[in-house]
């Protein structure tokens, strides 16, 4: 075939095949950039979850919730934690979503919107995800998020700007993380929600672009672009040399929307941006419920790659043209054979470049230069294949190991820092910065003497000289950025890499631990030295421990009671029903208190005041009983004497008017409950004044005492005699018959019995107990007025007035008698005196 025919055909084949092979690596690079963008978002989500989870275990935050701290205090603590963790918001909410506190100024009446992440946290599972919210939902996380999320389409940039601008302003994407706060009996269930808003987040999208497209990584110093889309609208876009980016609101190509949002696949294609064609890759974003809510995109201008491709093809075409011309002239006869060989080699190379690592030319029949060339080519391909495999395996092993160590380094709860041999920070995990109050940039410019008071500048080399294989552990004082100090526990070890020496230092703030130890020592000291006896049991009332006051009060030593049941056998016998009452009360409430009769080791009894409190474990189950008791013998004596003074007549030791009123109210209640009558008697001594005038008031007092004793001997256990003053006594009868006539008859008989007893002669000894003392003989009697009562129809004062009237009737009829004041209650009886 003539050269003029062959050459154009070869050029066409080269253009078609070469163009296709050149597009394949470009598409692979776009896919790699897109995978990097997705991985970056996954890392941000993981980091956000770790920060929120760590903050949910904050003892300071838990203490604020348990103590019911003011909302402002909780908000301030959350704001400090959000700034220190690099989060846009932190919200503490109740189990039903009611906002309890926030770092972003949320109103108290707000309720968090429903989402997969928040539901997981309410179940006790920590989770994170990209979630979409409407304006009201965004305001539930921060009042400013609805405005911050506003983006508008740029008609000059968007290929397909949305028709509804308000719809763009009404949506936002959050990297939302939530965790359940530790359960506590002192506080209700609560969750901690925190995260980052993606809309207009130039810092996050800019860092994503810097990670995927480092400066100088693209040909001709072109700029890469990364973007996050909500549906088809770009809410965060970043290009090199465009900060801040003017591209927010850019629309996605319709093919990307169909290929990604509709089917969930990856879409590659061209997108014009500011007059430049970008080769872009789009991948879906899913929320926790598996719904596709947006896209992540990455790409770069394709013009430089096209120019490079055409340059290479031009060179290949020129070379091939020269080769064909030379072959046509010099090797015209061998042209077909050489073309066949070259075509075979070309096909092998094409297959190899396309990823077929088994493609080989194979052995030839003739041992000539072409055979040597093909063998050399096959050997070269074998070597390349082995080297690629070894390199891939080595890179994977290094990547896996680095990822594991990096994850451990970043997630370590203790502060970890790597120093050089001069004590300068080379690398530090996030906990290091949080512990000392420095951000990531400040942390890597510190020197150990700037935070550790153990070291002065230049002393670090001496520490390295003291280290051995076991390392070194010590306690020291650290200084935060704000100047505050705390006690730290430090572990130091050496690491050698090549010819350099590094120091790894792990640090832990032990201020809380030291305070806990101090509190425990204080509690133990208080337990042993308090004046009140303390006894601790397990859930089965078996004694676990007692204090010194217990041994002093009861006479039992610790070894006598450990393992025994509380209360002891002697105390339980002295207080029937105590155990049943105690257990029944503790079923309904967390404490019981009361007074009991306790028994000492020597058998002596004494009154004691007992307070029993329950201690529950984290599951709400009873774990211990704490018993506090004290000997109240002296207090009980004082109380009894005060009661005697307040309720009894000091001369006759019978109840006074106050105690009479209490017993009268009880008698009224008994009358109502039993349907029985009661009676009230007013008694006045006859010729009492003459005794006082002749023999003095001392003799009168002796008479009053004897009268009270004679009346008491006539009473039943349910009756009461009281002295109102002077020579006036009142007798209260309860539990009489339900029939008025019978009750009146019984009361009359009782009054007559008292009258007869008081009518007997009195022998009053001036000095009681001394037989030689003067004895005064006195003849006296009593006038008694009686009135019946039923229930609480009349007051005590009303009844006393009626009885007093009846008593004066007796006085007016010659004294020493009984008179009833009946009224119209019993028409079958008429008022009269005897």
Secondary structure in CASP SS format (residue, H / E / C, confidence):
PFRMAT SS
TARGET T0000
AUTHOR 0000-0000-0000
METHOD secondary structure of the structure
MODEL  1
X C 1.00
X C 1.00
X H 1.00
X H 1.00
X H 1.00
X H 1.00
X H 1.00
X H 1.00
X H 1.00
X H 1.00
X H 1.00
X H 1.00
X H 1.00
X H 1.00
X H 1.00
X H 1.00
X H 1.00
X H 1.00
X H 1.00
X H 1.00
X H 1.00
X H 1.00
X H 1.00
X H 1.00
X H 1.00
X H 1.00
X H 1.00
X H 1.00
X H 1.00
X H 1.00
X H 1.00
X H 1.00
X H 1.00
X H 1.00
X H 1.00
X H 1.00
X H 1.00
X H 1.00
X H 1.00
X H 1.00
X H 1.00
X H 1.00
X H 1.00
X H 1.00
X H 1.00
X H 1.00
X H 1.00
X H 1.00
X H 1.00
X H 1.00
X H 1.00
X H 1.00
X H 1.00
X H 1.00
X H 1.00
X H 1.00
X C 1.00
X C 1.00
X H 1.00
X H 1.00
X H 1.00
X H 1.00
X H 1.00
X H 1.00
X H 1.00
X H 1.00
X H 1.00
X C 1.00
X C 1.00
X C 1.00
X H 1.00
X H 1.00
X H 1.00
X H 1.00
X H 1.00
X H 1.00
X H 1.00
X H 1.00
X H 1.00
X H 1.00
X H 1.00
X H 1.00
X H 1.00
X H 1.00
X H 1.00
X C 1.00
X C 1.00
X C 1.00
X E 1.00
X E 1.00
X E 1.00
X E 1.00
X E 1.00
X E 1.00
X C 1.00
X C 1.00
X C 1.00
X E 1.00
X E 1.00
X E 1.00
X E 1.00
X E 1.00
X C 1.00
X C 1.00
X C 1.00
X C 1.00
X C 1.00
X C 1.00
X C 1.00
X C 1.00
X E 1.00
X C 1.00
X C 1.00
X C 1.00
X C 1.00
X H 1.00
X H 1.00
X H 1.00
X H 1.00
X H 1.00
X H 1.00
X H 1.00
X C 1.00
X C 1.00
X C 1.00
X C 1.00
X E 1.00
X E 1.00
X E 1.00
X E 1.00
X E 1.00
X E 1.00
X E 1.00
X E 1.00
X H 1.00
X H 1.00
X H 1.00
X H 1.00
X H 1.00
X C 1.00
X C 1.00
X C 1.00
X C 1.00
X C 1.00
X H 1.00
X H 1.00
X H 1.00
X H 1.00
X C 1.00
X C 1.00
X C 1.00
X C 1.00
X C 1.00
X C 1.00
X C 1.00
X C 1.00
X C 1.00
X C 1.00
X C 1.00
X C 1.00
X C 1.00
X C 1.00
X C 1.00
X C 1.00
X H 1.00
X H 1.00
X H 1.00
X H 1.00
X H 1.00
X C 1.00
X E 1.00
X E 1.00
X E 1.00
X E 1.00
X E 1.00
X E 1.00
X E 1.00
X E 1.00
X E 1.00
X E 1.00
X C 1.00
X C 1.00
X C 1.00
X E 1.00
X C 1.00
X C 1.00
X E 1.00
X C 1.00
X C 1.00
X E 1.00
X E 1.00
X E 1.00
X E 1.00
X E 1.00
X E 1.00
X E 1.00
X E 1.00
X C 1.00
X C 1.00
X C 1.00
X C 1.00
X H 1.00
X H 1.00
X H 1.00
X H 1.00
X H 1.00
X H 1.00
X H 1.00
X H 1.00
X H 1.00
X H 1.00
X H 1.00
X C 1.00
X C 1.00
X C 1.00
X C 1.00
X C 1.00
X C 1.00
X H 1.00
X H 1.00
X H 1.00
X C 1.00
X C 1.00
X E 1.00
X E 1.00
X E 1.00
X E 1.00
X E 1.00
X E 1.00
X E 1.00
X C 1.00
X C 1.00
X E 1.00
X E 1.00
X E 1.00
X E 1.00
X E 1.00
X E 1.00
X E 1.00
X C 1.00
X C 1.00
X E 1.00
X C 1.00
X C 1.00
X C 1.00
X C 1.00
X C 1.00
X C 1.00
X C 1.00
X C 1.00
X E 1.00
X C 1.00
X C 1.00
X H 1.00
X H 1.00
X H 1.00
X H 1.00
X H 1.00
X H 1.00
X H 1.00
X H 1.00
X H 1.00
X C 1.00
X C 1.00
X C 1.00
X C 1.00
X E 1.00
X E 1.00
X E 1.00
X E 1.00
X E 1.00
X E 1.00
X E 1.00
X C 1.00
X C 1.00
X E 1.00
X E 1.00
X E 1.00
X E 1.00
X E 1.00
X E 1.00
X E 1.00
X E 1.00
X E 1.00
X E 1.00
X E 1.00
X C 1.00
X C 1.00
X C 1.00
X C 1.00
X C 1.00
X E 1.00
X E 1.00
X E 1.00
X E 1.00
X E 1.00
X E 1.00
X E 1.00
X E 1.00
X E 1.00
X E 1.00
X C 1.00
X H 1.00
X H 1.00
X H 1.00
X H 1.00
X H 1.00
X H 1.00
X H 1.00
X H 1.00
X H 1.00
X H 1.00
X H 1.00
X H 1.00
X H 1.00
X H 1.00
X H 1.00
X H 1.00
X H 1.00
X H 1.00
X H 1.00
X H 1.00
X H 1.00
X H 1.00
X H 1.00
X H 1.00
X H 1.00
X H 1.00
X H 1.00
X H 1.00
X C 1.00
X C 1.00
X C 1.00
X C 1.00
X H 1.00
X H 1.00
X H 1.00
X H 1.00
X H 1.00
X H 1.00
X H 1.00
X H 1.00
X H 1.00
X H 1.00
X H 1.00
X H 1.00
X H 1.00
X H 1.00
X H 1.00
X H 1.00
X H 1.00
X H 1.00
X H 1.00
X C 1.00
X C 1.00
X C 1.00
X C 1.00
X C 1.00
X C 1.00
X C 1.00
X C 1.00
X C 1.00
X C 1.00
X C 1.00
X C 1.00
X C 1.00
X C 1.00
X C 1.00
X H 1.00
X H 1.00
X H 1.00
X H 1.00
X H 1.00
X H 1.00
X H 1.00
X H 1.00
X H 1.00
X H 1.00
X H 1.00
X H 1.00
X H 1.00
X H 1.00
X H 1.00
X H 1.00
X H 1.00
X H 1.00
X H 1.00
X H 1.00
X H 1.00
X H 1.00
X H 1.00
X H 1.00
X H 1.00
X H 1.00
X H 1.00
X H 1.00
X H 1.00
X H 1.00
X H 1.00
X H 1.00
X H 1.00
X H 1.00
X H 1.00
X H 1.00
X H 1.00
X H 1.00
X H 1.00
X H 1.00
X H 1.00
X H 1.00
X H 1.00
X C 1.00
X C 1.00
X C 1.00
X E 1.00
X E 1.00
X E 1.00
X E 1.00
X E 1.00
X C 1.00
X C 1.00
X C 1.00
X C 1.00
X E 1.00
X E 1.00
X E 1.00
X E 1.00
X E 1.00
X C 1.00
X H 1.00
X H 1.00
X H 1.00
X H 1.00
X H 1.00
X H 1.00
X H 1.00
X C 1.00
X C 1.00
X C 1.00
X H 1.00
X H 1.00
X H 1.00
X H 1.00
X C 1.00
X C 1.00
X C 1.00
X E 1.00
X H 1.00
X H 1.00
X H 1.00
X C 1.00
X E 1.00
X C 1.00
X C 1.00
X C 1.00
X C 1.00
X C 1.00
X C 1.00
X C 1.00
X H 1.00
X H 1.00
X H 1.00
X H 1.00
X H 1.00
X H 1.00
X H 1.00
X C 1.00
X C 1.00
X C 1.00
X C 1.00
X C 1.00
X E 1.00
X E 1.00
X E 1.00
X E 1.00
X E 1.00
X E 1.00
X E 1.00
X E 1.00
X C 1.00
X C 1.00
X C 1.00
X C 1.00
X C 1.00
X E 1.00
X E 1.00
X E 1.00
X E 1.00
X E 1.00
X E 1.00
X E 1.00
X E 1.00
X E 1.00
X E 1.00
X E 1.00
X E 1.00
X E 1.00
X C 1.00
X C 1.00
X E 1.00
X E 1.00
X E 1.00
X E 1.00
X E 1.00
X E 1.00
X E 1.00
X E 1.00
X E 1.00
X E 1.00
X C 1.00
X H 1.00
X H 1.00
X H 1.00
X H 1.00
X H 1.00
X H 1.00
X H 1.00
X H 1.00
X H 1.00
X H 1.00
X H 1.00
X H 1.00
X H 1.00
X H 1.00
X H 1.00
X H 1.00
X H 1.00
X H 1.00
X H 1.00
X C 1.00
X C 1.00
X C 1.00
X E 1.00
X E 1.00
X E 1.00
X E 1.00
X E 1.00
X E 1.00
X C 1.00
X C 1.00
X C 1.00
X E 1.00
X E 1.00
X E 1.00
X E 1.00
X E 1.00
X C 1.00
X H 1.00
X H 1.00
X H 1.00
X H 1.00
X H 1.00
X H 1.00
X H 1.00
X C 1.00
X C 1.00
X C 1.00
X H 1.00
X H 1.00
X H 1.00
X H 1.00
X C 1.00
X C 1.00
X C 1.00
X E 1.00
X C 1.00
X C 1.00
X C 1.00
X H 1.00
X H 1.00
X H 1.00
X H 1.00
X H 1.00
X H 1.00
X C 1.00
X C 1.00
X C 1.00
X H 1.00
X H 1.00
X H 1.00
X H 1.00
X H 1.00
X H 1.00
X H 1.00
X H 1.00
X H 1.00
X H 1.00
X H 1.00
X C 1.00
X C 1.00
X E 1.00
X E 1.00
X E 1.00
X E 1.00
X E 1.00
X E 1.00
X E 1.00
X E 1.00
X E 1.00
X C 1.00
X C 1.00
X C 1.00
X C 1.00
X C 1.00
X E 1.00
X E 1.00
X E 1.00
X E 1.00
X E 1.00
X E 1.00
X E 1.00
X E 1.00
X E 1.00
X E 1.00
X E 1.00
X E 1.00
X C 1.00
X C 1.00
X C 1.00
X C 1.00
X C 1.00
X E 1.00
X E 1.00
X E 1.00
X E 1.00
X E 1.00
X E 1.00
X E 1.00
X E 1.00
X E 1.00
X E 1.00
X C 1.00
X H 1.00
X H 1.00
X H 1.00
X H 1.00
X H 1.00
X H 1.00
X H 1.00
X H 1.00
X H 1.00
X H 1.00
X H 1.00
X H 1.00
X H 1.00
X H 1.00
X H 1.00
X E 1.00
X C 1.00
X C 1.00
X C 1.00
X C 1.00
X C 1.00
X C 1.00
X E 1.00
X C 1.00
X H 1.00
X H 1.00
X H 1.00
X H 1.00
X H 1.00
X H 1.00
X H 1.00
X H 1.00
X H 1.00
X H 1.00
X H 1.00
X H 1.00
X H 1.00
X H 1.00
X H 1.00
X H 1.00
X H 1.00
X H 1.00
X C 1.00
X C 1.00
X C 1.00
X E 1.00
X E 1.00
X E 1.00
X E 1.00
X E 1.00
X E 1.00
X E 1.00
X E 1.00
X E 1.00
X C 1.00
X H 1.00
X H 1.00
X H 1.00
X H 1.00
X H 1.00
X H 1.00
X H 1.00
X H 1.00
X C 1.00
X H 1.00
X H 1.00
X H 1.00
X H 1.00
X H 1.00
X H 1.00
X H 1.00
X H 1.00
X H 1.00
X H 1.00
X H 1.00
X H 1.00
X H 1.00
X H 1.00
X H 1.00
X H 1.00
X H 1.00
X H 1.00
X C 1.00
X C 1.00
X C 1.00
X C 1.00
X C 1.00
X E 1.00
X E 1.00
X E 1.00
X E 1.00
X E 1.00
X E 1.00
X C 1.00
X C 1.00
X E 1.00
X E 1.00
X E 1.00
X E 1.00
X E 1.00
X E 1.00
X C 1.00
X C 1.00
X C 1.00
X C 1.00
X C 1.00
X C 1.00
X H 1.00
X H 1.00
X H 1.00
X H 1.00
X H 1.00
X H 1.00
X H 1.00
X H 1.00
X H 1.00
X H 1.00
X H 1.00
X H 1.00
X H 1.00
X H 1.00
X H 1.00
X H 1.00
X H 1.00
X H 1.00
X H 1.00
X C 1.00
X C 1.00
X C 1.00
X E 1.00
X E 1.00
X E 1.00
X E 1.00
X C 1.00
X C 1.00
X C 1.00
X C 1.00
X C 1.00
X C 1.00
X C 1.00
X C 1.00
X C 1.00
X E 1.00
X E 1.00
X E 1.00
X E 1.00
X C 1.00
X C 1.00
X E 1.00
X E 1.00
X E 1.00
X E 1.00
X E 1.00
X E 1.00
X E 1.00
X E 1.00
X E 1.00
X C 1.00
X C 1.00
X C 1.00
X C 1.00
X C 1.00
X C 1.00
X H 1.00
X H 1.00
X H 1.00
X H 1.00
X H 1.00
X H 1.00
X H 1.00
X H 1.00
X H 1.00
X H 1.00
X H 1.00
X H 1.00
X H 1.00
X H 1.00
X H 1.00
X H 1.00
X H 1.00
X C 1.00
X C 1.00
X C 1.00
X C 1.00
X C 1.00
X E 1.00
X E 1.00
X E 1.00
X C 1.00
X C 1.00
X C 1.00
X C 1.00
X C 1.00
X C 1.00
X C 1.00
X C 1.00
X C 1.00
X C 1.00
X C 1.00
X C 1.00
X E 1.00
X C 1.00
END
